[in-house]
Amino acid sequence: MTAVEVSVHDRIEEIGQATWDACACPEVADGGRPVDPFTTYRFLHALEESRSVGRGTGWQPRHLAVHVGGEVVAVAPLYAKSNSHGEYIFDWSWANAWERAGGSYYPKLQMAVPFTPVTGRRFLCKPGHEEPGQAALVQAAVQIASDNDLSSLHVTFCTEGEADAGEAMGLLRRASEQFHWEDEGYGDFEGFLAALSSRKRKTIRRERAEAQGFGGEIVALTGEALEPRHWDAMWRFYQNTGARKWGSPYLTRAFFDIAAREMNDDILLILAMRGRGRWPGP
């Protein structure tokens, strides 16, 4: 039987882009686009390179790589957490109860994409290696938590299949809620409005008219159409919005520069433009 080994890495570059993406987005090898850009090497590496995660942020990388016969067949984005910031899963009540019981909730272990409440794979396995890869990742993460006196392991915003697999391996399932809009075959905006009550139709039409009357245009930009001024504007809006929401933004300015350099073809920036080069803030 081929031996299975798991290595732990405090920098994703120790695993390498080709190795990581072969597990996270194998569709790219055939010339496709990544199904989930948030688990790609360049997104997670941008977080580290920009120091949006790492020392002093509450997110310390502990990425996993599963080796079978010298080949990496699975990886996982894993972090040791000293707080619950940037997770978008609110476990403050758990932390308080843990502390009242005499324990230390932090540090804990989080298998997640930082600052991104988007459901996607967390057990990133090469095709054909899903079952052994998932088992090795879960077992390794549980062992890391135990060996390092971490209170718990959390796998957040994973797929339904991964939740089933984790539960089968002894993890507890937590149900949470998100609100998603889905196109139910409306055809166009009027078709969408027709499915609503009269009161809601009236409200939406009024709000839409107000938005359309701002005196500018809405532009959608991606790839080479994204200019430095667009990123500068987005950074200002991001800072402004974060300051209004009772907290500080998690992404550093350097992250936006790296995204502009490395990820512009994965990004769609939608901006409201008014006048020549003037951008309204949020």
Residue, then its C-alpha position, 0 to 999 in steps of 0.5 A: m500500500t502506498a504511503v500517505e504523507v501530509s506536509v504543513h506549510d506557513r507559506i503557500e509558495e512552499i507548495g508552488q503554483a503548479t502543484w497547488d492549482a493542479c489540485a485547486c483548479p485542474e480545469v486550467a490545465d486544459g485552457g479553461r478558467p478557474v471555476d473558483p478564483f478564490t482557491t487559486y494559488r494567485f489569490l491566496h498568494a496575493l493575500e500573503e504577499s500583500r500581508s493581508v494575512g500572516r503575522g499580526t492579522g489573526w490569520q497564520p497560514r498552515h496550508l496542507a499538502v497530501h503526498v502519495g508516492g511522491e505526488v501531491v494529490a490534495v491541498a487545503p487552505l488552512y489557518a491558525k486563528s487568534n480571533s474570529h475576524g474576517e470569517y463571516i461566520f459569527d462564533w462569538s457566542w461559542a467563544n464566550a461560552w468556551e471562556r466562561a467554561g474555563g477554556s481558551y477558544y483562541p487559537k483555533l484552526q480554520m480551513a477557509v478562504p479569508f474574507t470571502p463568504v463564498t461557498g466552494r471546495r475546501f478539500l482541494c483534491k486532484p480528480g480521482h483522489e477525492e476520497p483518500g485526499q479528503a480523509a488525509l486532510v481532515q485527519a491531518a487538520v484534527q491532529i494539528a489542532s490536538d498537537n498544538d492545543l488549538s481549541s477546534l477545527h472549523v471548515t467554513f463555506c465548504t460544499e454540501g458534499e464536503a460537509d457530508a464527508g466531514e460529518a462521516m469522519g466525525l466532524l460536527r455539522r453547523a447549519s447557517e444561512q445565506f441569502h442568494w438571488e437566483d434567476e428563475g427564468y424571468g427573461d428580463f427585468e420586467g419579468f422579475l418585477a412581475a413575480l413580486s407583489s404590487r408594493k414591492r414592484k412600486t418600491i423597486r421602480r422608484e429606487r431604480a429611477e433614482a439610481q438611473g438619475f444620478g447623471g452618469e453611467i455604470v461601467a463593467l471593466t475587466g482585464e486590460a480595460l482596468e486602469p490604475r485610476h480604477w484601482d485607486a478609486m476602488w481602494r478609496f471606496y473599499q476604505n470608505t465602506g469599511a470605515r462605515k461598518w464599525g471595523s477596519p478593512y482587511l485587505t491592504r493597499a498592496f493587495f489591490d496592486i497585486a490583483a491589478r498585476e496578477m489577476n485582472d482577467d479574473i476580476l470584474l469591476i463595476l463602477a458608477m462613473r460621472g463626469r470626466g474621470r470623477w467617481p462617486g463614492p459608496 
